[in-house]
């Protein structure tokens, strides 16, 4: 085919005009393809990673949320926790609860209880325990009695006895019982756990108001203050301050120690005595771990409870003054009949206290029998 000089010239001009444009368009297309492909690969990799994480997380959740012995069980059948509400043989749901008070002669139906009261008791303290339990039943507590004298049947004449949980083991203290029968997983359904001694006077104690104060003050570990006129007192911090609702520290001299703003720990602040402690469920889960299997009376354990209150013992541990109790300090487990006071307590400063309008009793070593020496050595945490 022959081209004239003019046509050839036009062809060359068109070639030189469109060739750069063609190259630019092709380059842009190739670059866009690479970017799109890279973005797709990144998205695909990210999605694969997310799916892998979800699968791994699901496997971890399944491993953590199901008991080791429940792997073979169908999903939904595993029950990880329990509680102490009794079930009737004749009624569905929680057992009908009876408020055993003099003013109530009729049965009163109760729902599932939200708090627990556990008391180590002997039959000699039956009257005292009856007064305590009667007050707590009116606020819908689960009641658990630890019988360290084996005398379970002698409580059956009390109206509330068949509604309580009775655990019996000879010559064991409440901390022995608590370690073995108050495992956090068993009582995780209860908001507050009261682990009290049996020789407590509750004439000036209102359970409902006490619970309200706990929630209002956001306390994790606490106790009711002690009536200064009717209590055996070992630690000034536990004495009732009639001018306050709750106190968390004292500013006084305790023997050679002075409680001032520089001291933020026991026995000046952030501390309760082990005879009437109250725990939130979270605090009890922590405290339970510290109870050693060979712990007896638990003296010294109270010094360490500050570790279990979300990092601030000066705020989350307190003494409730508005609702207070009396500590009669009646000799019971581990005491001989002639002992008229509590055994020696860890806080030596108590011997130097002067407590107006209160009773301070610190026993002499001479009143302790020789056969108890070895036991006493194991009573401290």
C-alpha positions as CSV (number, residue, x, y, z in Angstrom):
1,X,0.0,0.0,0.0
2,X,1.4,3.4,-1.0
3,X,1.0,6.4,1.2
4,X,1.5,9.9,0.0
5,X,3.9,12.2,1.8
6,X,1.0,14.1,3.4
7,X,-0.7,10.9,4.7
8,X,2.5,9.6,6.1
9,X,3.2,12.8,7.9
10,X,-0.3,12.8,9.5
11,X,0.2,9.2,10.7
12,X,3.4,10.1,12.4
13,X,1.8,13.0,14.1
14,X,-1.1,10.8,15.4
15,X,1.4,8.2,16.6
16,X,3.4,10.7,18.6
17,X,0.3,12.3,20.0
18,X,-1.5,9.1,21.2
19,X,1.5,7.0,22.2
20,X,2.3,8.8,25.5
21,X,-1.4,8.9,26.4
22,X,-1.7,5.2,25.8
23,X,1.4,4.5,27.9
24,X,0.0,6.6,30.7
25,X,-3.3,4.9,30.6
26,X,-1.7,1.5,30.6
27,X,0.6,2.4,33.5
28,X,-2.3,3.8,35.6
29,X,-4.3,0.6,34.9
30,X,-1.4,-1.6,36.0
31,X,-0.8,0.5,39.1
32,X,-4.4,0.4,40.0
33,X,-4.5,-3.3,39.6
34,X,-1.5,-3.7,41.9
35,X,-3.1,-1.4,44.6
36,X,-6.4,-3.2,44.4
37,X,-4.7,-6.6,44.6
38,X,-2.6,-5.5,47.6
39,X,-5.7,-4.0,49.4
40,X,-7.6,-7.2,48.7
41,X,-4.8,-9.3,50.1
42,X,-4.6,-7.2,53.2
43,X,-8.3,-7.3,53.8
44,X,-8.3,-11.0,53.2
45,X,-5.4,-11.5,55.6
46,X,-7.1,-9.3,58.2
47,X,-10.4,-11.2,57.8
48,X,-8.6,-14.5,58.2
49,X,-6.8,-13.1,61.3
50,X,-10.1,-11.9,62.8
51,X,-11.7,-15.3,62.1
52,X,-8.8,-17.1,63.6
53,X,-8.9,-14.9,66.7
54,X,-12.7,-15.5,67.0
55,X,-12.2,-19.2,66.7
56,X,-9.3,-19.1,69.2
57,X,-11.3,-16.9,71.6
58,X,-14.3,-19.2,71.3
59,X,-12.1,-22.2,72.2
60,X,-10.5,-20.4,75.1
61,X,-14.0,-19.3,76.3
62,X,-15.2,-22.9,76.0
63,X,-12.2,-24.1,78.0
64,X,-12.6,-21.5,80.7
65,X,-16.4,-21.5,80.9
66,X,-16.8,-25.2,81.2
67,X,-15.5,-27.3,84.0
68,X,-12.7,-29.7,83.2
69,X,-14.8,-32.6,84.0
70,X,-17.7,-31.3,81.9
71,X,-16.1,-31.4,78.5
72,X,-18.2,-34.4,77.5
73,X,-21.5,-32.8,78.7
74,X,-23.9,-31.1,76.3
75,X,-23.8,-27.4,76.0
76,X,-26.2,-25.7,78.5
77,X,-26.3,-28.5,81.0
78,X,-23.2,-27.4,83.0
79,X,-24.0,-25.6,86.3
80,X,-20.8,-24.0,87.6
81,X,-22.1,-22.5,90.9
82,X,-24.4,-23.6,93.7
83,X,-26.1,-22.0,96.7
84,X,-27.4,-23.0,100.1
85,X,-31.2,-22.4,99.8
86,X,-33.0,-25.6,100.8
87,X,-35.6,-27.3,98.6
88,X,-38.7,-28.8,100.0
89,X,-39.8,-32.3,99.2
90,X,-43.4,-31.1,98.7
91,X,-42.9,-27.6,97.2
92,X,-41.2,-26.4,94.1
93,X,-38.6,-23.7,94.4
94,X,-36.9,-22.5,97.6
95,X,-38.2,-23.8,100.9
96,X,-40.9,-21.6,102.6
97,X,-39.1,-19.6,105.2
98,X,-40.5,-18.8,108.6
99,X,-39.7,-15.6,110.4
100,X,-39.3,-16.9,114.0
101,X,-40.2,-13.8,115.9
102,X,-42.6,-13.4,118.9
103,X,-44.7,-10.9,116.9
104,X,-45.2,-13.2,114.0
105,X,-47.3,-16.3,114.5
106,X,-48.0,-17.1,110.9
107,X,-45.9,-18.5,108.1
108,X,-44.2,-16.0,105.8
109,X,-43.2,-17.0,102.3
110,X,-39.7,-15.9,101.3
111,X,-37.9,-15.8,98.0
112,X,-34.3,-16.7,97.3
113,X,-32.1,-15.3,100.0
114,X,-29.4,-12.9,99.0
115,X,-27.2,-12.9,102.2
116,X,-25.7,-15.5,104.5
117,X,-25.2,-15.7,108.2
118,X,-22.8,-18.3,109.6
119,X,-22.3,-18.8,113.3
120,X,-20.1,-21.3,115.2
121,X,-22.1,-22.3,118.2
122,X,-22.4,-24.6,121.2
123,X,-25.6,-25.5,123.0
124,X,-24.7,-23.4,126.0
125,X,-25.1,-20.3,123.8
126,X,-28.5,-21.3,122.5
127,X,-30.3,-18.3,123.9
128,X,-27.8,-15.9,122.5
129,X,-27.8,-17.5,119.1
130,X,-31.6,-17.6,119.0
131,X,-31.7,-13.8,119.4
132,X,-29.2,-13.3,116.6
133,X,-30.8,-15.7,114.2
134,X,-34.3,-14.3,114.8
135,X,-33.2,-10.8,113.8
136,X,-31.5,-12.0,110.7
137,X,-34.4,-14.2,109.5
138,X,-36.6,-11.1,109.3
139,X,-34.2,-9.8,106.6
140,X,-34.3,-13.1,104.6
141,X,-30.9,-14.6,105.4
142,X,-29.7,-18.1,104.8
143,X,-28.7,-19.3,108.3
144,X,-25.8,-21.8,108.8
145,X,-24.8,-23.1,112.2
146,X,-21.4,-24.7,112.8
147,X,-21.8,-27.0,115.8
148,X,-18.5,-27.6,117.4
149,X,-20.0,-29.6,120.3
150,X,-21.9,-32.1,118.2
151,X,-25.2,-31.2,119.9
152,X,-27.4,-30.7,116.8
153,X,-30.6,-32.3,118.0
154,X,-30.9,-30.0,121.0
155,X,-31.7,-27.1,118.7
156,X,-34.8,-28.7,117.1
157,X,-37.2,-27.1,119.5
158,X,-36.5,-23.7,118.0
159,X,-38.9,-22.8,115.3
160,X,-36.3,-21.7,112.8
161,X,-34.0,-24.7,113.4
162,X,-35.4,-26.8,110.5
163,X,-34.8,-23.9,108.1
164,X,-31.2,-23.6,109.1
165,X,-28.3,-25.6,107.7
166,X,-26.5,-27.5,110.4
167,X,-22.9,-28.7,110.1
168,X,-21.3,-30.6,113.0
169,X,-17.7,-31.4,113.7
170,X,-16.3,-31.8,117.2
171,X,-13.9,-29.1,118.6
172,X,-13.5,-27.1,115.4
173,X,-13.5,-23.3,115.1
174,X,-15.5,-21.2,112.7
175,X,-12.5,-20.7,110.4
176,X,-12.1,-24.5,110.0
177,X,-15.8,-24.7,109.1
178,X,-15.6,-21.6,106.8
179,X,-12.6,-23.0,104.8
180,X,-14.4,-26.3,104.2
181,X,-18.1,-25.3,103.8
182,X,-18.1,-21.7,102.6
183,X,-16.2,-22.0,99.4
184,X,-16.7,-18.9,97.2
185,X,-18.2,-20.9,94.4
186,X,-20.8,-22.3,96.7
187,X,-21.9,-19.0,98.2
188,X,-21.3,-16.7,95.1
189,X,-25.1,-16.1,94.9
190,X,-25.0,-14.2,98.2
191,X,-24.1,-10.5,98.3
192,X,-22.8,-10.4,101.9
193,X,-21.4,-13.1,104.1
194,X,-21.6,-12.6,107.9
195,X,-19.3,-14.9,109.9
196,X,-20.0,-14.2,113.5
197,X,-19.2,-15.5,116.9
198,X,-22.0,-16.8,119.1
199,X,-21.6,-14.4,122.1
200,X,-22.9,-11.3,120.5
201,X,-25.7,-9.1,121.8
202,X,-27.9,-7.6,119.1
203,X,-30.3,-5.5,121.1
204,X,-29.2,-2.3,119.3
205,X,-28.6,-3.9,115.9
206,X,-31.0,-3.5,112.9
207,X,-30.1,-5.9,110.0
208,X,-31.9,-3.9,107.3
209,X,-30.4,-0.6,108.3
210,X,-27.0,-2.2,108.5
211,X,-27.3,-3.5,104.9
212,X,-28.3,-0.1,103.7
213,X,-25.3,1.5,105.3
214,X,-23.0,-1.1,103.7
215,X,-24.2,-0.3,100.2
216,X,-24.3,3.5,100.8
217,X,-20.7,3.6,102.1
218,X,-19.5,1.0,99.5
219,X,-17.8,-1.1,102.2
220,X,-16.2,-4.4,101.2
221,X,-15.2,-5.7,104.7
222,X,-16.7,-4.3,107.9
223,X,-18.2,-5.0,111.3
224,X,-20.7,-3.4,113.6
225,X,-19.1,-1.2,116.3
226,X,-19.0,-2.5,119.9
227,X,-21.1,-1.1,122.6
228,X,-18.6,0.5,125.0
229,X,-20.8,-0.1,128.1
230,X,-21.5,-3.8,127.5
231,X,-18.5,-5.2,125.7
232,X,-15.2,-6.8,126.3
233,X,-12.9,-4.7,124.1
234,X,-9.4,-5.5,122.8
235,X,-9.0,-2.8,120.1
236,X,-10.1,0.9,120.4
237,X,-10.8,1.0,116.7
238,X,-13.8,-1.2,117.2
239,X,-15.5,1.0,119.8
240,X,-18.7,2.8,118.9
241,X,-18.5,6.5,118.1
242,X,-21.9,7.8,118.9
243,X,-21.4,10.9,116.8
244,X,-20.9,9.1,113.5
245,X,-22.6,6.6,111.2
246,X,-19.3,4.9,110.1
247,X,-15.7,5.4,111.1
248,X,-12.7,4.0,109.3
249,X,-9.8,5.1,111.6
250,X,-9.0,6.5,115.0
251,X,-6.6,9.2,116.2
252,X,-5.4,8.0,119.6
253,X,-2.3,6.6,121.2
254,X,-2.4,2.8,121.5
255,X,0.3,1.9,124.1
256,X,3.6,2.9,122.5
257,X,2.0,3.5,119.1
258,X,0.2,6.7,118.1
259,X,-2.5,6.6,115.5
260,X,-2.1,9.7,113.4
261,X,-2.4,10.6,109.7
262,X,0.9,8.9,108.9
263,X,-0.5,5.4,109.9
264,X,-2.9,4.0,107.4
265,X,-2.9,0.3,108.5
266,X,-4.0,-1.8,111.5
267,X,-4.8,-1.2,114.2
268,X,-5.4,2.4,113.5
269,X,-7.2,2.1,110.1
270,X,-8.4,-0.4,107.6
271,X,-9.1,-3.2,110.0
272,X,-11.9,-5.2,111.6
273,X,-11.9,-7.8,114.4
274,X,-12.5,-11.4,113.4
275,X,-15.4,-12.0,115.8
276,X,-18.1,-10.2,113.8
277,X,-16.7,-9.7,110.3
278,X,-18.9,-9.1,107.2
279,X,-17.6,-9.6,103.7
280,X,-18.8,-8.7,100.2
281,X,-18.8,-11.7,97.9
282,X,-15.7,-10.3,96.1
283,X,-13.8,-9.7,99.4
284,X,-14.7,-13.2,100.7
285,X,-13.4,-14.8,97.6
286,X,-10.0,-13.2,98.4
287,X,-10.2,-13.8,102.1
288,X,-11.0,-17.5,101.7
289,X,-7.8,-18.0,99.9
290,X,-5.8,-16.7,102.9
291,X,-7.4,-19.1,105.4
292,X,-4.9,-21.9,106.0
293,X,-6.2,-25.4,106.5
294,X,-4.6,-25.6,110.0
295,X,-5.8,-22.1,111.1
296,X,-7.6,-22.3,114.5
297,X,-8.9,-19.1,116.0
298,X,-7.6,-16.9,113.2
299,X,-5.8,-14.2,115.2
300,X,-3.6,-12.3,112.9
301,X,-5.8,-13.0,109.8
302,X,-7.5,-9.7,110.4
303,X,-4.2,-7.9,109.9
304,X,-4.2,-9.1,106.3
305,X,-7.7,-8.6,105.2
306,X,-6.8,-5.2,103.7
307,X,-5.4,-7.0,100.7
308,X,-9.0,-8.0,99.7
309,X,-10.7,-4.6,99.3
310,X,-9.9,-3.4,95.8
311,X,-6.7,-1.7,96.8
312,X,-7.9,0.9,99.3
313,X,-8.2,-0.5,102.9
314,X,-8.6,3.1,104.3
315,X,-11.9,3.6,102.5
316,X,-13.3,0.1,101.8
317,X,-13.0,-1.3,105.4
318,X,-15.0,0.3,108.1
319,X,-16.8,0.1,111.5
320,X,-20.5,0.8,111.4
321,X,-21.4,3.0,114.5
322,X,-25.1,3.5,113.8
323,X,-25.9,-0.2,114.2
324,X,-23.8,-1.7,117.0
325,X,-23.5,-4.9,119.0
326,X,-22.2,-6.1,122.4
327,X,-19.4,-8.5,122.7
328,X,-19.9,-10.6,125.8
329,X,-16.7,-12.7,125.4
330,X,-18.1,-15.8,126.9
331,X,-15.5,-18.5,127.2
332,X,-16.4,-21.4,124.9
333,X,-14.3,-23.5,122.5
334,X,-10.8,-24.0,123.8
335,X,-11.4,-22.4,127.2
336,X,-11.5,-24.0,130.6
337,X,-14.5,-23.3,132.9
338,X,-12.4,-21.2,135.2
339,X,-11.3,-18.9,132.4
340,X,-13.3,-15.7,132.6
341,X,-11.8,-13.8,129.7
342,X,-10.7,-14.3,126.2
343,X,-7.3,-15.8,125.5
344,X,-4.3,-13.6,124.9
345,X,-4.7,-11.4,121.8
346,X,-2.0,-10.4,119.4
347,X,-2.2,-6.6,120.0
348,X,0.0,-6.1,123.1
349,X,-0.9,-2.5,123.2
350,X,-4.3,-3.5,124.6
351,X,-2.7,-4.0,128.0
352,X,-1.9,-0.3,128.2
353,X,-5.3,1.0,127.1
354,X,-7.6,2.9,129.3
355,X,-11.2,2.6,128.2
356,X,-13.7,4.8,130.1
357,X,-17.2,3.4,130.2
358,X,-16.1,0.0,128.8
359,X,-14.6,-3.2,130.0
360,X,-11.1,-4.2,129.0
361,X,-10.1,-7.7,130.0
362,X,-6.7,-9.1,129.2
363,X,-6.0,-12.4,130.8
364,X,-3.0,-13.3,132.8
365,X,-0.8,-16.0,131.5
366,X,-1.3,-17.8,134.8
367,X,-4.9,-18.5,134.0
368,X,-4.1,-20.5,130.9
369,X,-3.8,-24.2,131.3
370,X,-0.5,-25.8,130.3
371,X,-2.2,-28.3,128.0
372,X,-3.4,-25.4,125.8
373,X,0.1,-24.0,125.1
374,X,0.6,-26.0,121.9
375,X,-2.8,-25.1,120.6
376,X,-2.3,-21.5,121.3
377,X,0.9,-21.5,119.3
378,X,-1.1,-22.5,116.3
379,X,-3.9,-20.0,116.8
380,X,-2.0,-17.1,115.2
381,X,-2.0,-16.6,111.4
